[in-house]
Amino acid sequence: MTRPAAPRVTVVLATWNFPEALRLSMASALAQTVDDIELLVVGDGCTDDTPDVVAAAGDGRARFIALEPRVGCQSGPNNRGVAEARAPFVAYLGHDDLWHPRHLEYLLDVQRERDADHVHGVAIAYGPPGTGVMAVAGLGHGLGLDRHPTVMPGATLHRREIAAAVGGWRLPHETRVPVDVDFAARVRARGYRCAHSRRATLFKFPSSSRRDVYVTRDVRQQTRVAGDLARDPDRAVEEGLAAVVEAFATGRGELSLESPPGTPGDVWRRAVRTKRSGPAAPRATVGAAEFSPEAGWSPLEVGAGGRPFRWTTGQAAHVVVPADGTADLDVEVGLAGAVTRAVRDTARITFGGRVLARGPDGEEGDVAVLRARAPATPGREAGLMISVVADAVCPRDAGLGDDPRTLGLAVAFVRASPAGGGAA
Protein backbone atom coordinates (compact mmCIF):
# COMPACT_ATOMS: atom_id res chain seq x y z
CA MET A 1 0.00 0.00 0.00
CA THR A 2 1.28 3.50 -0.82
CA ARG A 3 2.04 6.12 1.79
CA PRO A 4 -1.11 8.10 2.71
CA ALA A 5 -0.96 11.84 1.97
CA ALA A 6 -2.52 12.69 5.35
CA PRO A 7 -2.48 9.73 7.73
CA ARG A 8 -5.04 9.60 10.52
CA VAL A 9 -2.74 7.79 12.96
CA THR A 10 1.02 7.63 13.33
CA VAL A 11 2.10 4.29 14.78
CA VAL A 12 5.45 4.54 16.59
CA LEU A 13 7.21 1.17 16.85
CA ALA A 14 10.42 1.24 18.89
CA THR A 15 12.81 -1.62 18.15
CA TRP A 16 16.29 -2.95 18.81
CA ASN A 17 17.85 -6.00 17.13
CA PHE A 18 14.87 -8.38 17.29
CA PRO A 19 13.81 -8.89 13.63
CA GLU A 20 12.07 -12.20 14.38
CA ALA A 21 9.53 -10.40 16.56
CA LEU A 22 9.49 -7.18 14.51
CA ARG A 23 8.15 -8.95 11.42
CA LEU A 24 5.10 -10.10 13.39
CA SER A 25 4.40 -6.80 15.13
CA MET A 26 4.71 -4.84 11.88
CA ALA A 27 2.28 -7.21 10.19
CA SER A 28 -0.30 -6.65 12.94
CA ALA A 29 0.02 -2.87 12.53
CA LEU A 30 -0.25 -2.94 8.75
CA ALA A 31 -3.30 -5.25 8.94
CA GLN A 32 -5.40 -2.70 10.85
CA THR A 33 -8.89 -1.92 9.58
CA VAL A 34 -7.86 1.74 9.87
CA ASP A 35 -5.50 1.75 6.90
CA ASP A 36 -4.68 5.47 6.58
CA ILE A 37 -1.74 5.20 8.94
CA GLU A 38 1.98 5.75 8.85
CA LEU A 39 4.20 3.24 10.63
CA LEU A 40 7.44 4.71 11.95
CA VAL A 41 9.81 1.91 12.96
CA VAL A 42 12.43 3.67 15.08
CA GLY A 43 15.58 1.60 15.49
CA ASP A 44 17.39 2.36 18.74
CA GLY A 45 20.95 1.99 17.49
CA CYS A 46 20.18 -1.23 15.60
CA THR A 47 23.24 -3.12 14.36
CA ASP A 48 21.52 -5.94 12.45
CA ASP A 49 19.25 -6.22 9.39
CA THR A 50 16.29 -4.37 10.95
CA PRO A 51 16.18 -1.76 8.12
CA ASP A 52 15.95 -4.59 5.59
CA VAL A 53 13.07 -6.18 7.53
CA VAL A 54 11.11 -2.92 7.29
CA ALA A 55 11.84 -2.60 3.57
CA ALA A 56 10.87 -6.23 2.96
CA ALA A 57 7.34 -5.51 4.19
CA GLY A 58 6.83 -3.79 0.81
CA ASP A 59 4.37 -1.28 2.26
CA GLY A 60 4.81 2.43 1.59
CA ARG A 61 3.18 3.28 4.91
CA ALA A 62 6.15 1.83 6.82
CA ARG A 63 9.35 3.83 7.24
CA PHE A 64 12.55 3.04 9.16
CA ILE A 65 14.19 5.75 11.25
CA ALA A 66 17.69 5.15 12.62
CA LEU A 67 18.19 6.61 16.08
CA GLU A 68 21.82 7.21 17.07
CA PRO A 69 23.37 6.95 19.58
CA ARG A 70 21.43 4.18 21.27
CA VAL A 71 19.20 5.22 24.20
CA GLY A 72 18.52 1.71 25.52
CA CYS A 73 14.79 2.07 26.21
CA GLN A 74 11.58 3.06 24.45
CA SER A 75 11.75 6.73 25.55
CA GLY A 76 14.23 7.80 22.87
CA PRO A 77 12.47 6.07 19.95
CA ASN A 78 9.05 7.21 21.16
CA ASN A 79 10.15 10.85 21.37
CA ARG A 80 11.73 10.66 17.91
CA GLY A 81 8.62 9.03 16.46
CA VAL A 82 6.30 11.65 17.93
CA ALA A 83 8.59 14.42 16.62
CA GLU A 84 8.31 13.04 13.07
CA ALA A 85 4.61 12.12 13.25
CA ARG A 86 2.38 13.62 10.54
CA ALA A 87 -0.96 12.38 11.90
CA PRO A 88 -3.13 14.10 14.53
CA PHE A 89 -3.09 10.94 16.68
CA VAL A 90 -0.21 8.78 17.87
CA ALA A 91 -0.32 5.11 18.87
CA TYR A 92 2.53 2.91 20.11
CA LEU A 93 3.36 -0.74 19.49
CA GLY A 94 6.16 -2.77 21.05
CA HIS A 95 8.36 -4.69 18.63
CA ASP A 96 7.43 -7.97 20.33
CA ASP A 97 3.70 -7.29 20.76
CA LEU A 98 0.61 -7.74 18.57
CA TRP A 99 -2.65 -5.89 17.89
CA HIS A 100 -6.16 -7.12 17.19
CA PRO A 101 -6.91 -5.92 13.61
CA ARG A 102 -9.58 -3.51 14.91
CA HIS A 103 -7.39 -2.07 17.68
CA LEU A 104 -7.04 1.41 16.15
CA GLU A 105 -10.65 1.42 14.97
CA TYR A 106 -11.94 0.80 18.50
CA LEU A 107 -9.68 3.44 20.06
CA LEU A 108 -10.62 6.07 17.46
CA ASP A 109 -14.32 5.32 17.98
CA VAL A 110 -13.97 6.01 21.70
CA GLN A 111 -11.89 9.12 21.06
CA ARG A 112 -14.57 10.53 18.77
CA GLU A 113 -17.48 9.63 21.06
CA ARG A 114 -15.83 11.07 24.19
CA ASP A 115 -13.77 13.84 22.55
CA ALA A 116 -10.87 12.33 24.46
CA ASP A 117 -7.24 13.41 24.41
CA HIS A 118 -5.94 10.03 25.53
CA VAL A 119 -7.60 6.62 25.06
CA HIS A 120 -6.40 3.25 26.27
CA GLY A 121 -7.59 -0.32 26.23
CA VAL A 122 -6.77 -3.63 27.89
CA ALA A 123 -3.66 -5.73 27.37
CA ILE A 124 -3.53 -9.52 27.62
CA ALA A 125 0.01 -10.37 28.66
CA TYR A 126 1.79 -13.72 28.42
CA GLY A 127 4.48 -14.93 30.79
CA PRO A 128 7.54 -16.86 29.52
CA PRO A 129 6.78 -19.97 27.44
CA GLY A 130 5.88 -23.02 29.48
CA THR A 131 5.12 -21.09 32.68
CA GLY A 132 1.37 -20.61 32.37
CA VAL A 133 1.74 -17.10 33.81
CA MET A 134 -0.76 -14.58 32.43
CA ALA A 135 -1.57 -10.97 33.25
CA VAL A 136 -4.18 -8.41 32.35
CA ALA A 137 -3.30 -4.72 32.41
CA GLY A 138 -5.15 -1.48 31.75
CA LEU A 139 -8.44 -2.38 33.43
CA GLY A 140 -8.90 1.27 34.33
CA HIS A 141 -9.34 3.35 37.43
CA GLY A 142 -12.12 2.84 39.91
CA LEU A 143 -12.65 -0.88 39.38
CA GLY A 144 -11.09 -1.84 42.72
CA LEU A 145 -8.89 -4.44 41.05
CA ASP A 146 -5.53 -2.71 40.86
CA ARG A 147 -3.97 -0.23 43.27
CA HIS A 148 -1.96 1.34 40.44
CA PRO A 149 -3.68 0.69 37.09
CA THR A 150 -1.15 0.09 34.35
CA VAL A 151 -1.70 1.87 31.04
CA MET A 152 0.37 -0.02 28.49
CA PRO A 153 1.78 2.12 25.63
CA GLY A 154 0.72 -0.52 23.10
CA ALA A 155 -2.90 -0.10 24.20
CA THR A 156 -2.76 3.71 23.96
CA LEU A 157 -3.75 6.38 21.45
CA HIS A 158 -3.43 10.11 22.13
CA ARG A 159 -3.52 13.48 20.43
CA ARG A 160 -0.05 14.15 19.06
CA GLU A 161 0.42 17.50 20.78
CA ILE A 162 -0.06 16.28 24.36
CA ALA A 163 3.27 14.43 24.32
CA ALA A 164 5.22 17.66 24.04
CA ALA A 165 2.85 19.40 26.46
CA VAL A 166 3.69 16.96 29.28
CA GLY A 167 7.42 17.02 28.58
CA GLY A 168 7.71 13.96 26.33
CA TRP A 169 8.91 10.53 27.37
CA ARG A 170 11.42 10.76 30.19
CA LEU A 171 14.60 8.72 30.22
CA PRO A 172 14.71 5.81 32.68
CA HIS A 173 17.31 7.36 34.97
CA GLU A 174 14.92 10.28 35.54
CA THR A 175 12.04 8.30 37.04
CA ARG A 176 11.47 5.84 39.90
CA VAL A 177 8.74 4.00 37.96
CA PRO A 178 8.67 2.54 34.43
CA VAL A 179 8.78 5.22 31.76
CA ASP A 180 5.35 4.26 30.40
CA VAL A 181 3.75 4.53 33.86
CA ASP A 182 5.43 7.91 34.29
CA PHE A 183 4.17 9.21 30.92
CA ALA A 184 0.56 8.16 31.56
CA ALA A 185 0.63 9.63 35.08
CA ARG A 186 1.76 13.02 33.75
CA VAL A 187 -1.02 12.97 31.15
CA ARG A 188 -3.60 12.38 33.91
CA ALA A 189 -2.00 14.97 36.19
CA ARG A 190 -2.31 17.66 33.52
CA GLY A 191 -6.06 17.09 33.37
CA TYR A 192 -6.34 15.77 29.84
CA ARG A 193 -9.56 13.97 28.96
CA CYS A 194 -8.84 10.25 29.28
CA ALA A 195 -11.14 7.45 28.16
CA HIS A 196 -11.17 3.66 28.17
CA SER A 197 -12.12 1.45 25.24
CA ARG A 198 -13.15 -1.45 27.54
CA ARG A 199 -11.77 -3.84 24.95
CA ALA A 200 -8.79 -6.20 25.05
CA THR A 201 -6.94 -5.50 21.80
CA LEU A 202 -3.24 -5.66 22.77
CA PHE A 203 -1.43 -8.98 23.09
CA LYS A 204 1.73 -8.32 25.07
CA PHE A 205 4.78 -10.53 25.56
CA PRO A 206 6.84 -8.59 28.13
CA SER A 207 10.54 -8.89 27.42
CA SER A 208 11.29 -7.79 30.99
CA SER A 209 10.03 -11.21 32.21
CA ARG A 210 11.92 -13.22 29.59
CA ARG A 211 15.44 -13.91 30.68
CA ASP A 212 18.00 -13.54 27.87
CA VAL A 213 15.24 -12.94 25.32
CA TYR A 214 17.60 -11.03 23.03
CA VAL A 215 19.88 -14.07 23.01
CA THR A 216 17.29 -16.81 22.54
CA ARG A 217 15.07 -14.80 20.12
CA ASP A 218 12.15 -17.01 21.09
CA VAL A 219 8.94 -15.89 19.31
CA ARG A 220 6.96 -19.12 19.56
CA GLN A 221 4.20 -17.47 21.60
CA GLN A 222 3.90 -14.48 19.25
CA THR A 223 3.80 -16.76 16.21
CA ARG A 224 0.99 -18.84 17.69
CA VAL A 225 -1.09 -15.81 18.70
CA ALA A 226 -0.46 -14.09 15.35
CA GLY A 227 -1.88 -17.18 13.65
CA ASP A 228 -4.91 -17.12 15.94
CA LEU A 229 -5.50 -13.44 15.15
CA ALA A 230 -5.27 -14.09 11.42
CA ARG A 231 -7.85 -16.91 11.60
CA ASP A 232 -10.38 -15.47 14.05
CA PRO A 233 -9.33 -12.33 15.96
CA ASP A 234 -12.33 -12.21 18.29
CA ARG A 235 -11.88 -15.84 19.26
CA ALA A 236 -8.20 -15.09 19.92
CA VAL A 237 -9.31 -12.46 22.45
CA GLU A 238 -11.74 -14.90 24.08
CA GLU A 239 -9.06 -17.57 24.37
CA GLY A 240 -6.55 -15.07 25.74
CA LEU A 241 -8.96 -13.90 28.44
CA ALA A 242 -9.85 -17.51 29.26
CA ALA A 243 -6.14 -18.21 29.74
CA VAL A 244 -5.96 -15.26 32.14
CA VAL A 245 -8.86 -16.66 34.18
CA GLU A 246 -7.21 -20.09 34.27
CA ALA A 247 -3.94 -18.50 35.42
CA PHE A 248 -5.69 -16.78 38.31
CA ALA A 249 -7.39 -20.04 39.25
CA THR A 250 -3.97 -21.72 39.55
CA GLY A 251 -2.16 -18.87 41.28
CA ARG A 252 -0.30 -17.68 38.19
CA GLY A 253 -2.34 -14.58 37.32
CA GLU A 254 -1.39 -10.93 37.72
CA LEU A 255 -3.49 -7.75 37.64
CA SER A 256 -0.66 -5.36 36.84
CA LEU A 257 2.57 -5.33 34.88
CA GLU A 258 4.12 -2.57 36.97
CA SER A 259 7.49 -3.07 38.62
CA PRO A 260 7.83 -1.84 42.21
CA PRO A 261 9.22 1.72 42.45
CA GLY A 262 12.88 2.17 43.27
CA THR A 263 15.52 4.82 42.97
CA PRO A 264 15.68 6.53 39.56
CA GLY A 265 16.81 4.01 36.96
CA ASP A 266 16.26 0.88 39.10
CA VAL A 267 13.29 -0.39 37.07
CA TRP A 268 15.17 -0.03 33.80
CA ARG A 269 18.33 -1.71 35.12
CA ARG A 270 16.32 -4.68 36.43
CA ALA A 271 14.65 -5.13 33.04
CA VAL A 272 17.96 -4.95 31.16
CA ARG A 273 19.49 -7.60 33.41
CA THR A 274 16.53 -9.92 32.81
CA LYS A 275 16.42 -9.52 29.04
CA ARG A 276 20.06 -10.46 28.65
CA SER A 277 21.75 -11.78 31.76
CA GLY A 278 22.13 -10.93 35.40
CA PRO A 279 22.76 -12.22 38.91
CA ALA A 280 20.37 -14.56 40.65
CA ALA A 281 18.82 -13.58 43.94
CA PRO A 282 17.49 -15.23 45.91
CA ARG A 283 20.29 -17.61 44.90
CA ALA A 284 19.11 -20.93 43.53
CA THR A 285 20.79 -23.85 41.84
CA VAL A 286 20.06 -27.03 39.96
CA GLY A 287 23.25 -28.96 40.48
CA ALA A 288 25.82 -26.25 39.81
CA ALA A 289 23.63 -24.20 37.44
CA GLU A 290 22.26 -20.97 38.89
CA PHE A 291 18.88 -19.63 37.91
CA SER A 292 17.10 -16.42 38.76
CA PRO A 293 13.70 -15.03 39.79
CA GLU A 294 11.12 -14.10 37.20
CA ALA A 295 7.84 -12.24 37.91
CA GLY A 296 6.52 -11.53 41.39
CA TRP A 297 9.65 -10.57 43.37
CA SER A 298 10.75 -7.35 45.04
CA PRO A 299 14.28 -6.00 44.60
CA LEU A 300 16.92 -7.62 46.82
CA GLU A 301 16.83 -6.47 50.46
CA VAL A 302 18.96 -7.23 53.51
CA GLY A 303 17.43 -8.08 56.88
CA ALA A 304 18.52 -6.89 60.30
CA GLY A 305 20.76 -9.93 60.72
CA GLY A 306 22.49 -9.34 57.37
CA ARG A 307 20.53 -12.05 55.52
CA PRO A 308 19.56 -11.12 51.93
CA PHE A 309 16.00 -11.84 50.83
CA ARG A 310 13.26 -10.84 48.40
CA TRP A 311 9.60 -10.27 49.14
CA THR A 312 6.94 -11.99 47.11
CA THR A 313 4.85 -9.12 45.77
CA GLY A 314 1.56 -10.75 44.77
CA GLN A 315 -0.28 -14.02 44.77
CA ALA A 316 2.67 -15.86 43.23
CA ALA A 317 6.39 -15.37 42.63
CA HIS A 318 8.12 -17.50 40.04
CA VAL A 319 11.53 -18.95 39.23
CA VAL A 320 12.34 -20.76 36.01
CA VAL A 321 14.71 -23.70 36.38
CA PRO A 322 16.89 -24.45 33.34
CA ALA A 323 16.10 -28.16 33.46
CA ASP A 324 14.77 -30.38 30.67
CA GLY A 325 12.18 -32.11 32.86
CA THR A 326 13.58 -35.60 32.43
CA ALA A 327 14.05 -36.10 36.20
CA ASP A 328 12.11 -35.25 39.34
CA LEU A 329 13.39 -32.20 41.23
CA ASP A 330 13.66 -31.73 44.97
CA VAL A 331 12.76 -28.12 45.75
CA GLU A 332 13.42 -26.11 48.92
CA VAL A 333 12.14 -22.60 49.68
CA GLY A 334 13.61 -20.77 52.67
CA LEU A 335 11.43 -18.21 54.45
CA ALA A 336 13.22 -15.50 56.40
CA GLY A 337 9.86 -14.08 57.44
CA ALA A 338 6.40 -12.97 56.34
CA VAL A 339 4.26 -9.86 56.61
CA THR A 340 2.06 -11.65 59.16
CA ARG A 341 1.88 -15.12 60.68
CA ALA A 342 -1.40 -15.66 58.82
CA VAL A 343 0.34 -14.94 55.51
CA ARG A 344 3.18 -17.32 56.43
CA ASP A 345 0.65 -20.09 57.01
CA THR A 346 -0.64 -19.73 53.43
CA ALA A 347 2.83 -20.38 51.94
CA ARG A 348 2.95 -23.15 49.36
CA ILE A 349 4.99 -24.37 46.42
CA THR A 350 3.24 -24.98 43.10
CA PHE A 351 4.37 -26.53 39.84
CA GLY A 352 2.29 -26.73 36.69
CA GLY A 353 -0.71 -25.40 38.62
CA ARG A 354 -0.48 -28.19 41.23
CA VAL A 355 0.19 -27.52 44.90
CA LEU A 356 3.22 -29.57 45.92
CA ALA A 357 3.69 -28.36 49.50
CA ARG A 358 1.82 -26.25 52.04
CA GLY A 359 3.49 -24.45 54.93
CA PRO A 360 7.05 -24.85 56.24
CA ASP A 361 7.98 -28.36 57.39
CA GLY A 362 11.45 -27.73 58.76
CA GLU A 363 14.09 -25.17 59.70
CA GLU A 364 17.58 -24.24 58.58
CA GLY A 365 19.01 -21.99 61.26
CA ASP A 366 16.61 -19.06 61.53
CA VAL A 367 14.93 -19.84 58.20
CA ALA A 368 11.73 -21.87 57.87
CA VAL A 369 11.90 -24.30 54.94
CA LEU A 370 9.22 -25.63 52.61
CA ARG A 371 10.16 -28.83 50.78
CA ALA A 372 8.53 -30.42 47.74
CA ARG A 373 9.23 -32.73 44.83
CA ALA A 374 8.42 -31.51 41.31
CA PRO A 375 7.68 -34.45 39.00
CA ALA A 376 9.48 -35.02 35.73
CA THR A 377 7.86 -33.31 32.74
CA PRO A 378 9.94 -34.05 29.61
CA GLY A 379 9.94 -31.72 26.64
CA ARG A 380 9.98 -28.38 28.49
CA GLU A 381 12.59 -26.63 26.36
CA ALA A 382 12.23 -23.26 28.09
CA GLY A 383 12.78 -24.72 31.57
CA LEU A 384 10.54 -25.55 34.48
CA MET A 385 8.69 -22.92 36.50
CA ILE A 386 8.48 -23.28 40.27
CA SER A 387 6.08 -20.87 42.00
CA VAL A 388 6.12 -19.64 45.59
CA VAL A 389 2.51 -18.79 46.42
CA ALA A 390 1.01 -17.00 49.42
CA ASP A 391 -1.48 -14.35 50.40
CA ALA A 392 -0.19 -10.77 50.33
CA VAL A 393 -1.17 -7.56 52.08
CA CYS A 394 -0.20 -3.90 52.02
CA PRO A 395 1.53 -3.16 55.37
CA ARG A 396 0.39 0.46 55.29
CA ASP A 397 -3.25 -0.47 54.78
CA ALA A 398 -3.05 -3.15 57.47
CA GLY A 399 -1.57 -0.79 60.05
CA LEU A 400 1.78 -2.62 60.03
CA GLY A 401 4.00 0.28 59.01
CA ASP A 402 4.48 2.76 56.20
CA ASP A 403 5.43 0.39 53.37
CA PRO A 404 2.95 0.99 50.47
CA ARG A 405 3.82 -2.20 48.59
CA THR A 406 1.77 -5.39 48.52
CA LEU A 407 3.96 -8.03 50.19
CA GLY A 408 3.77 -11.65 51.30
CA LEU A 409 6.79 -13.79 52.15
CA ALA A 410 10.43 -12.82 52.70
CA VAL A 411 12.24 -15.51 50.70
CA ALA A 412 15.91 -16.16 51.54
CA PHE A 413 16.50 -18.86 48.94
CA VAL A 414 14.90 -21.16 46.38
CA ARG A 415 16.92 -24.30 45.69
CA ALA A 416 16.41 -27.33 43.49
CA SER A 417 18.38 -30.43 42.61
CA PRO A 418 17.77 -33.78 40.95
CA ALA A 419 15.60 -35.89 43.24
CA GLY A 420 17.47 -37.81 45.88
CA GLY A 421 20.65 -35.78 45.50
CA GLY A 422 19.92 -33.15 48.11
CA ALA A 423 19.26 -29.50 47.24
CA ALA A 424 22.47 -27.64 46.48
N, C-alpha and C positions, 0 to 999 in steps of 0.2 A: 504494500500500500504506500502511496506517495505521502510526503510530508504535508500535513494540513496547513493552509495559509494562516488560520487563526485557531489554534487548538483550544478546546474547552478546559482541558486538564493537562498540567505538566506532571508526569510521573518521574520522581527522582529515585533512582536505584543506585545506592552506594554499593561498591564491590571492591574486593581485594583477592586476587589470585584463587578463585574458586569457580572455574569455568563450568565444571560439571553441574553445579547448582544453578549458576547464572543462566544457562540455557533454559532450564525449566521455569525459573522466575520470569524471565523475559517473555517466554511463550504465554504465561498466564496474564501478563500485562497487555500484550498485543492481541489477546483473544477477548478483550472486554467488549461488551455490547455497546459501550460508549467508545466509538472508534476515532473521534476527532481529538486525539491525544498526541502529545509528544513524549517520548520516553528518553530521558537523559540518564545514561549509564555513566556514573562518575567513578572512575577508577582511582582508588586511593594509593597512588604509587605502584600500580600493578607492574610486575616484571615478567608476566607470562603472555599467553596468546589471547588475553581478554579482548583487546580491540578487534581481533579477527572473529571472535565469537559473536560480537555485536554486528559486525559487517555480514557475517554468514546468515543472520536472520533474514536478510534481504528485504527489510521493511524500512521505507524512507522515514517513518515516524521515529525510529530509534537512532540515537546519536551517542557516540562515545566521547567522553570528556576526560582527559588525563589530568589528574590533580598531582602536582609536585610542589614541595616534597611531601612524603607520606605523613598523614596526620595520625593514623592508627585507630580511628573510631569513626562512627557515622557522622559526627558533627561537621567535619571538614567537607566531605562530599555533599551533605545536605545543604550546607550554606552555599556552596558553589552552585548546586543545582537550582536552588531558589533564586540566586542572583542571575542565572541565565534563563529562567523560566519565562515563556511568552504567554502562558495561559493565565486567566484570572484566578484559577484554583490550582493548588498543589497537593499531590498525594505522594506517599512514600511506600516503597516496597523493598524489603530486605532481599539480598541476593540469594538467600537460601529459603525463602518463603514463597507462598503461592496465594493467588486470589481466586475466589469464585468468579465466574465470568460476568456476573452482574454486580460485582463489588462497587465499581464507580457509579453505576446507574442508581443503586440504592442510596449511596451517600449523597449524590446530587439531588435525588428526589427529596430527601430530608432537608437538605440545605435550602432548597427552593420553598418547601412548605413552611419551614420555620424561620426563613431569612437568617440563617445561622452563619456565623463567622468560622466556626470550627465544628466538624461533625466526626464522630468516631463510632465504630462498631465493635463487635466481639471477635476475639481471636481464639481459635482452638489450637492449643500448643501440644506438641508431642515431645516426650522425653526421649533419651537415647534409645536406639533400637534394642529390642529384647527386654526392656525394663518394665513396660506396661505403665509407665508414669505418663499422666496427662494433666493438662492445666487448661483453665479457661480464664481469659483476662479481658478487661474492658466492660464488665457488667454494668458499670455506671454507678453514680453516687446515689445514696439514699436507699439502697436495696438491703442494707444490713448484712451483706455477705463478705465485704472486704473493707478492712480498716483504711486502706490506702489504695483506692481503685487504680489499676494500671491502664493507661491509655497507650496502646501499642502504636508506634508510628505507622506500621503497615496497615492499620485499620483506620487511619486518619485522613481527612481531607480538610483543607482550610483555605481561606482567602489568601492570596499570595502576599499581600502587603502586611499581614499581621506578624509574619516572621521577623521582618526588620523592626517592626514597632515594639516587639518584646525583647529585642537585642540579639536575635538569631539563636542558633544552636551553640550552647557553650561547650568548651572543651572539657574533657573529663577531669582534668586536674583542678577545675574551677568549681566543681560541685560535689557534694557529699552523697548524692543520689545518682542513679543512672541518668544519662543526658536526656533520654526521651521523657522520663518522669519530670525532670527539671523543666523542659520546654513546655510540656502540657500544663504544669503548675503555674508557670508565668503567664500563659494564655488565660487561664482561669482567673488569676489574680488581677489581671488588667481589665476584667469585666467584659470580655468578649462573649458574644452569644454562642453558647455551646449546645449541641444537640446530639442525640444518640439514635443510631439507626435501628437498634434492637434486633440486629441480624448478625449471625456469625458468618463472615465472608472472608476472613483471613485464616490461613492455615500456616501456623508458625512452627519452625523447627529450631529452637534457640541454640545457637552455637555455643553460648556461654555454659551450657550443661553437657556439651559433647567434648570430652577430653580428646585433645590432639586432632580435632576435626579437620584442621588444615593440613594434616599429615595423611590421615586415612582417606579423606575426600569421599566419605560414605554418603551417598544420596539415595539409598534404597527406599527410605520412607517417603522422600519427596517424589520419587519416581512412581511409587504405588499410588499416592494420593493424586498426583497429576493425572494418572490414568483414570482414577475414579471420577475426577472432575470432568474429564473429557467425555466419559460415557454418560454420566448422570450427575450433574453438579449438586442438585438438591438432595439426592440420596447420599452423596459424599458428606454433606453437612450433617444429615441425620445420623450417619454412621460415626462421624467424628464426635458428635455430642453424646451418642450412646457409649462410645469408648471413654469419654470423660466421666459419665455416670458410673460405669463399671470400675474405673480407677478409684473413684471416691469410695465405692463399696468395698474395695480391697485395700484401702489405706494408702493409695498411690496417687491421689488427686490433689491438686493445688488450686487455690482461688486467685492467686496473684503470681506474676512473674517478677515482682520487684525483688532486688537484693537489699539486705539490711543496710541502712546508712552507715557511713564510716567517715574517716577524714577525707578531705578532697583527694580524688584520684583512686581511693581504695577499691571502689566498685569496678572500675575499669581494669585495674591491675589484676584483680581476682579473675575477671573474665578472660584476660589475655593468658594468664597461667593455665586456665582450664582448656582453652582452645588449642594450645600447643603442648605445653608441658609445665610441670610445677611440682612443688613438694607435697607430700601427703601428710595430712594432719586432720583428725587423729591418725597416728601411724598405724598401718595395717599391712599384713603380709600374707601371701600364699607361698609357702616355702620361703624362698629368699626374694620373691618378687613383690615390691611395694605397690599398693594401689591407693587411690585417693577418694575423698568424698565428692559426691555429685550434689544434687539438689537437696535442700532442706537443712543446711548447716549454717551456723553463725561463723564469723571469723574466729580465728584461734584466740583463746584467752588463757590467762594463767591464774590459777587459784591462789588462795592465801598461803598454802603450803608449797607453792612453786610448781604444782602439777599443771601441765597444759591440758586444755580440754576445749571442746566445742559444744555449744548448745544445739539441740534440735529445735527448729524454728517453726514447726507446723505439725500436722498429723503424722508425717513420716519424713525421715531423713535417709538418704540412700548412699550406698557405696557399690561401685561396680568392680567385681573381681575379675582379673584377666585370666580366667580359667576356661577350659573348653567343655566343661560339664561331664567329662567321662568318668569322674570319680566323685563320691560323696565328699562334702566338706564339713569339717568341724569348725563352728563359728563361736567366737567369744566376744561379748560386748561389755566393756568396763564402764560402770557408772560412778563418776566422781560426786554426783549429787543430782538433785532435781528441784524444780521450783517449789513443789510441795510434796509431802509424803504421799498424798492421794495420786499425784501425777506419777510418782515413782512406781506405784503399785500397778499402773496401767502399762508399764514398759513391756514390750514384746519384740521378738524378732520375726520377720516375715520373709518369705521367699516364694516368688511366683504367685503371690496372693494368698498363700497359706501361712497360718500362724505356726511357727516352729517352737517357740518358747514364750512363756509368760512369766514375768517377774524374775528378779535375781534369784539364783539358786546356790550362790557361793560368794566368797570374798577373796580378794587378792590385796593384802595390806588394808588400806583404807578405801578400796574400790569394791563396790558390789558388782558381781559378774553374772551375766546371763549367758547360758550355753545352749547351743542347738546344733543339729546336724542337717545340712542342706543336701537333699538327695541329688544324685547324678542326673543331669539333663543334657545329653549329648546334642551337638549341633548348634550351640549358642556361640556363634562366631564373635559377637561383640562383647562377650563376657557375661558373668552372672551377677545379677543385682541382689544384694542383701539390704533389707530395710529395717531400720530401727524405728519402731512406732510407739507413740505415747500420746496422751492428751497434752494440751499446751494451754497456757494462760498468759495474760498480760500482767506482769507484776504490778504495774501502776494501777490498773483497773481493779486488781484484787487486794489493794492496800498492802502490798508486800515490798514497796520501795518505789523508786522513780523511773525504773527501766520501762520504756514504752514499747519494747519488742514483745512479740508473742513467743514464749519459750517453754520448753518441756524438760528434757533431760540434759545433764552435763556429762558428755561422753568423753572418757579419757582415752579409750582405744577401741578399735574394731579389729579383730584378728581372725584369720582363717587359715586352715591347713588341710591337706588331704586327710580324710578320716582315719583315725587310729594313730596318726603321727604326732598328735599334740600341737596345739596352736602355737605358731612361732612368735 
